[in-house]
Structure formats: C-alpha cells, structure tokens
C-alpha cells in the first residue's frame, strides 16, 4: 500500500503544476508529453515486470523499480528544458510501471478471491487518498516553493518504502524460470510510440498530408502486426493470444481501455481549465480536484466491501460507467460564467463512477482465470488501461490544442503563439477583448474533449452489460 501511494501520488501531483511548467519550460503543444511519456514507458514494462517478479522474486524487483523511479524523479526535478523533462519522465515511468503491477500481483498471491474484493477496495482507497493529497501538495509546492519539488517529494516516501520492504516484505513465492519476450516488448513499445506520435503531431507540428506523418503511422501498424506475430510464436508471450478467446478478459480489457482513455485524457486538463478560465491558484486548483478524488476514494472502498459481502461484482462496472459518462457530459456543459460548485458536483460524480470500475475489472479478470494465468491476466487488464491512458492523453491533447488554435487563429496567429502564450499569468495580462475571446475559446475546446470522453465511457457502459457475474469463491476460479 505504501508503494501504491508512491506511484499514485506521482501521477496526480503533476497535474496542478503543468501550467506553471509549460510557462517556464515550453509550449502547450508539448504539455501532453509530460504525462504521455510516463504513461507510455510504464505501460510497456508492465508485462515485463510480472515475468521479472516470477524469475527473480518480487522483493528485489520491487526494490529495483523503486530505485529507478527515484532516480527519474531527481532528474525530472533538475530538468532545464521540456525535452529533458519529457525524457526523464520516460525514465521515471520505467520504474513506475513496476510499482503498480507488483503490488497487484502480491494481492493475487496471498489473498483468496472471496476476500480479494475487500483488499482491492483498500488499495483503491489508497489510490483515492493519493489523488486527494497529490493535487493539494502539488499546488502548495508550486505556490510556495517550486514546481521542481513535486518530483523531489518522492524521495522521502520512496526511501521509506525501501526500508519497510527490506524489513517486513517476505513473499512466499518460489522463483520460476521464465523466458522474457523482448521482441514482443520492442514491437509493443514501437507501436504505441508511433500511434501516439501520429495523434500528437498530426495537424500541429506535421500537416495531415505530410509523408513523414503517415510513415510514422505505417511503422506503428507494421509494429502491431509484428507484435501479433511474435505473440503467436513466443514461448512465453507478453499477452498469450488464447486469452482473447476468454470472454471476461476481453471485456475487462476493453472496458479498462475506454476508462483509461477517458479518465487520463480528460482529467489532465481540468487543473489547466481551473487556472486559466477560472483564475484560481495552483493550490486552489488542487483543492478543487478534491471532489473528484473523494468520489474515487468513497466508491472504491464501498464497492470493495459490498462485493466481498455479496460475492458478485457485475453491477458495479455497469453503474460506474453510466455515472461516469453522465458526469463527463455535464462537465462539458459548464459555461465560462457558471459557478465553481457545478464543477465540484460533476467532478465528484465522475469520481464516484470511476471508483466503481477500475479495481473491479482486475478482480473480475483474476476471479475468472486459472491460477497459472492470474498474473498475466492482471497485467493484461492493467496494460490495456494504461494503453488507453497513453492514447487518451495524446489524442485529447491534440484535439484540445488544435481546437484552441483554430478558434484563436484570427486573433493570435499560430506563428505568434510562443512558449508562454498559454501560461496562466500571461493569459491574465491579455487585453480585455482578447482575454474574453481566449477564455471562451479555451472553454469551448475543452468542452469538445469532455463530450468525446463521455462517448468513449458510454462504449464501456455498453460492453459492461456483457460481463458474466461469476460468483467469488474461496480459491482460484477455473477459466470460463
């Protein structure tokens, strides 16, 4: 749970500092890469960490992941330009990807399915707690110290994790000889990188008729084909293709993909909206994310307890995705002059919906699998949610920046949009007429993001109806 806190805190503490980082280091067009670089590398290494844990033991692998994560954090805090920050966020993700997957695998090792709902709820609660503390801490540090401290703050918590793990973590798992699917990992990394580059750069840095842009997409598609081929022939594939004949795994992976896309893609820009449009401070933006995070905290804990009591879980993804889709539509309807309490209410509603889904999908996949496939099923569902997050941040980032630039084209030509054009302090100094137009264009561009995210979550709602309610048992469930 300490490791979960460390990983989740880093994901949420960055959000309120993004406008300040953009103002100091670079332009809005690169903002999404600060988040995407971390998500991309942490996504690719998720399945590898599962194999490393079996091969070398979970304790040493977890300690190694924490050390890599902390080195990345220090270097992020020392970044002098946006390129260095993005590269160091990628390094941080190489460690961060192991933090979550090893903790989730540990639950599957030692807790029987009938009790797992309660523990998943506790882990969801820790994640929710981190998402409450993260934006507040990030905003406070930006206001009173420096944005660099949002990375340095990982050090004391990371060192505490290392000390506690060294003292008390004694996993009772035997080491298993595994073949690592390096080619599969390389194809997956290349495919994701190319697809994200295509969605991020298309229409912004590279025109849609650019040969270079379409060559990137072609390389991504070839890599997808290479990944599928490799998974067919690898002795121990990252994602065994026979899992895709398993109904529950496929549904959980797809729903997780849609949830990851919508959640990461839409909430990344909420603090930016609050600071630019509503004029609140970074600390204030962190405070105003409390309802969203509080909703996740409450619903994940309650859902975990109810599932452990009644032994069924199907209704939670259905209810949660419906609530999430409605909340995103409502967020997309908030006007520039509307009171802040509307954002609080709608964000809290989104949190309640998301909290009912994320941990339950992992529980459902674990419960329906043979024990020998439980680890790869867990990492598979986590992988698809992370892939969704990576693609969501880049797609919504491109959608938002292109929408804003097209709406402001007559007033601020693209060539005049310098690195600090979109920094909150620069926006506040705009002439009144231009400021009003900019705020309206900013809000309208973000509304499109929320409406698209709502449609994506609604697709998850439609899929959730096809889940089967496999009763939880005291031991691992045989594959359906």
N, C-alpha and C positions, 0 to 999 in steps of 0.2 A: 504493500500500500504506500510505503514511502517512495518507492521507485515510480509508481503510478503518479503520485503527487508531483515528483520532479518532472516527469515527461509532460504531464498535462499543464503544469504551471508555465512551462516554456512556450507551449502552443498558444496560451491565452494572454500572457504578459506582453507579447509583442504587439498585439492589435492596437492598443491605445497609443503606442509610440510611433506607429507607421507614419502619420502625417508629419511629425517632427523629424523623423529620419529622412523622409523624402525632401523636406525643406532644406536639410543640411547637406545631404549627400547626392541627391539626384532627382530625376523627374518622375512624374506619376506613371509613365509607361512602364517603369521597372518595378513599381510597388508590388505588383502581384508576385514577382520573382522572389522577393524576400520570404514570402510564405511558401511559394511553389517549390523553391529549391530544397527546402527542408522536407516538405511532403514527398517530393519525388524520390530523394535518396532513402528516406526512411521507409518508403513503400517497397522499393526494390529489395532491400535487405531483410524485410520481414520473413519471407520463407527461408532465407539462408540461416537466420538466427535460430529458427526452430530446429534445423538439422545440426547446427553447431552445438546447441544445448544437449542434444542426444549424444553427439560424438565426444564432446569434451567435458560435459557436465554443466548444469545450468548455473552453478555458482560462479565459476571462473568466467563463463561467457557473459553473465550479467555484469560482473565487475569490469570486464573489458569494455563493454558497451558504455558503462557509466564514465569510464576514463576518457574514451573517445568523445563522448558528449561534452564533458567538461573542458577538454582541450578546444573543441569547436566553440564553446561558449566564450572562453577567454579571447580567442582570435576574433570572434564577432565583435566583442567589445572594443577591440583595438582597430577595427576597420576604418580606413581613411577615405574610401570611396565606395560607391554602390556595388561595383564589380567584386571587390574584395569581400564585402558583406555577404553578397549572394553566394560566393564560393565557400565562405566559412559556414554559412547556414547549411550548405550541402554537406560539409564535413560533420556538422553537428547532427544532421539527420542520419548519417551513417551509424552514429551511436544511438540516437533516439529511437530508431526503428527496433532496436533490440530491447529497449526498456519495456515497452508495452507487451510485445509478444511473449517474452519470457515470463512476465508476471501472469499473463492469462494462461499460459501453459502450466504454470505451477498450480493454479486452481484446479485444472483438469486432472493433474496427477494425484492430488491428495484429497479432493472433496468429491463425494459421490453425487450423481446427478440430482437426487432428491433434495440435497442440501445446497446445491450449487446456486440456485436462484437467490438465496439469501446473501451468499458471498458475492455474487455478481452485483447485487444491489449495493453492497458495501463499497465495492470497487467503483461502481457508478457514482456513489455518493462522494468518494474521494475525488473523482474526476470533476464532479459538480462543485465541490469545495474549492478545488484548484481554479476552476473557471470563475468562481466568485472572487477569490483572492487576487488572481492574476491581473485582470484589468485595473483593479484598485491600486495594486502595488506598482504596476507599470505606469499608470497615470501619475501617482505620487512621485515616482523617481524622475519622470520627465519634467515635472513642475519644479521639484526641489533639488534634484541632483543633476543627472544627465541621462539621456536615453541609453548610454553605454552600460549603465548599472542594471538594466533589465537582463543583460547577459551575465554580468559578474555575480548577480544574486544567486545564480545556480550553484556557485562554488560551495558555500557552506552547507546547503541542503545535499548536494552531491557527495561531499565528504562524509556527512552524517550517514547517508545511505551505504557508502562503502564500509564504514565502521560497523554499522549494525549487521550488514550482510556477513562480514567477516566473523562476527561474534556469534550470531544465532541462526544463520541460514544453513541448515544441513539437509539438503534434499535427498530423499531415499529413492533415488533412481539409478539404475545400472546404465553404464555407458554402452551405447550401441554403435557398431561400426557402420558408417554411412558414406555413400558416395555423394559428393556435393555437385549439384547441377550448375556448373559455372557457365556453360554455354547458354542454358535457359535463362540464367540471371542476366547475362550480357544482352541477349535478344530482348528481354523484357525491359531493361534499362534503356536500350536504344529506341525501342518502340514508343515507350512513354515520353522520352525526351523529345523525339521528333513530333509526336502528336501535340505535345504541349507547346513546342516552338511554333508549330503551324498555327495553332489557335491564338497564341500570344502576339506573334509578329505579323500575321496576316491582316492587311488593311491599315496597319500602323507604321511599322518600320519598312515592311515589304509590301508593295501593291499586290492585289489579288491576282494580277496577270503575270507576276514575277516567276520566271523559270526556277529560280533558287527556292522560292517558297514551295512550289509543287514538287520539286525534287526532294525537299525535306519530308513532305507527306508520303511520297513514294517510298522513301527509305523506311519510314515508320511502318507502312503496310507490309513491306518486304520483311521487316523485323518481326511483325506479328505472325506472318506465315512461318518464318524461321523458328519462332518460339513454339508454335503448334507442332511443327515437325520434330523439334528437339524433345518436346514433352512426350511424343509418341515413342521415341526411341531411347530416351534416357533410362538408366537403370533405376534411378530414384528421382523422378521429375519434381520440379517445384510444386506444380499442381497436377497430380495424376488426372489424366483426361477422363478416366472412368467416373470420377466424382461428378462430372457434368451429366451423368445419367441418374444422379441421385436428386430427386425432386427437392427435398428440403435444402440441400446445399446450394443448388442453383437459385432457388427463390431467395434464400438468405443473402447470397452474394449479390444478386441483382438489387434487392431492396437496400442493402448496405451501400451499394454503388450510388444509387439515387439519393440516399440520405446524405452520404459523404459529399456528393456534388453540390447539393442544395445548401447544406449546413455550412461547409467551409467557404463555398463560393459567395454566399450572401452575407454571412456574419463578419467576414473580413472587412467589409466596407461600412459597417454600422458605426464604429467609432469615428471614422473619417467623416461620415454624414453628420454626426452629432457635433463634431468640432467645426466643420466648415459651414454647415447650414444653420445649426442652432447656436453656434458661437460659444460652446462650453469648453472648459479647460480639459487637458488630458485626464486630470484626476476626476473631473465631473463626468467625462465620457466613460471612465471606468465605473463610476458609481451607477451610471445609467444602464450599464450592462447587467447589474445585479438581478433584475427580474428574470432575464433570460437564463442566467446561470442558476438562480434559485429554483426556477422551474425544472431544469435538468436534475438538480440535486433531489428535490422532493419526489418527482415522479419515478426516478430510477430506484430510489430506496423503497418506495411504496410498492412499485411493480415487483421488485425482487421478493419482498415479504409475502405479497399475495400469491405469487407463483409458487413459492415454497409451501404455502398453506394449502392451495387448491390443486397443485400438481399440473396445471395447464397454463399455456402461455399464448395461444394463437390470437386471442382478442387484443392483446397489447399492441402488436405491430399495426393491426387494423385501425384501432382507435388513435394511436400515436401519429401515424402518417396522415390521417384525416385532419386531426387537430393542427399538425404542422403545416399542411397545405393551406388551410383556412387562415392561419396566423401570417403566413408569408403574403397571401393576397391582401390581408388587412394592412400589413406593413407597407405594401406597395401602393396603398391608397392614402397614406398620410401626406397632407399638404404642407407647404412651407410655413404656413402660419398656424398650423394646428398645434395644440398644447402638447407638452412633452409626455404627459401622463398617458396619452394614447400609445406612444411608442413603448412606454413601460408595460402597459397591459398586453399589447400584441407580442412584444418580445417574451414576456412571461408565458404567454400561451404557446409560443413556439418552443420554449424550453420544456414545458410540460409534455408536449407531443414528442419531441426528440428523445427525452429521457425514457419514454416507454418503449423505444425501439432499439437503440444501439446495443445495449448489453443483452437484450432478449434474443437478438439474432444469433449471437455467439452461443448462448445457452441452447437454442433450438438446434443449431448445427451439431454441437457436441452431443446432445441427447439422442440424436437420430443415427449416430455413426457407431461402427465397430470401434472398440478401444484402440486398435492399432492405427486407425485413421483419424482419431480425435485431434491430434496435434496439427496435422496438415489441414484438416477441415477448419480448425480455429484460425490458423494463419491465412488460409484461403479467404475466409469471410473478411478478416481484418485487411487483407491485401486489397480486395475489391473496394472496401470502404475508403481506403487510403488512395487508391487509383481515382475513385470518384472525387475525392477532395482535391487531388492534384489537378485533375482536368477542370473541375469546377472553378477553382481559383483563377486559372489561366483564362478559361472561356468567359467567365463573368467579368474578369479584369479587362479583357479586350472589348467586351460588349459595353462596359461602363465608359472606358476612356474614349472609344470611338464615338459613342453616343454623345458624350460631353463635348468632344472636339467638333463634331458636326453641328451641334446646336449652337456652339460659340464661334463658328467659322467666320461669320460676318463681323463679329466684334473683336475677336482675338485670333488672327491667322495662326495656323499650325506652326509656321516658322517663328512666330513671336512667343510661343509657349515654352519658356525656359524652364530650367530645373525647379525653380521656386514658384512658378506661376500658381500652383495648386496648394502651396503651403498655407495653413490657416491664417497666419499673421499677414501674409501677402494678400490673401482674399479680403481680409478685413480692411486693408488700406486702399482697395479699389474705389474709384469714383462711384457715387451713389447709384447712378443709372446702370453702370456696368456691373456693379455689385449685385443689384437686384436681378439682372438678366442671368448672371453667373449662378446665383443661388437657385433660381428657377430651373436652369439647365442641369445643374448638379442633381437636384432632387428628381427631376424627370428621368434622367439617365439611370439613377438608382432604382426608381420605380420599375423600370423595364427588367432590371436584374431580379427584383423580388417576384415579379409576375412569372418570369421564366422559371425561377426556382420553385414556385408554387406548383407549376405544371409538372416539373420533374418529381416532386414529392408525391403528387397525385398519382403518377405512374406507379410509385412504390405502394400506395394505398390499394391500387387495383391488383397488384401482384400479391399483396398480403392476404387477400381472400383465398388464395390457392394453397396457403400453408396448411399442413395437417397438424392437428393437435395431438402429438404423441405424448402419452402420459409419462411423467417423470418417474423414474424408478430408483431404487437404492443402489443399483450398479449400472455399468455402461449398457446402453441400448443397442441391440443389433441393428445393422443398417436396413433401412426400408427398401 
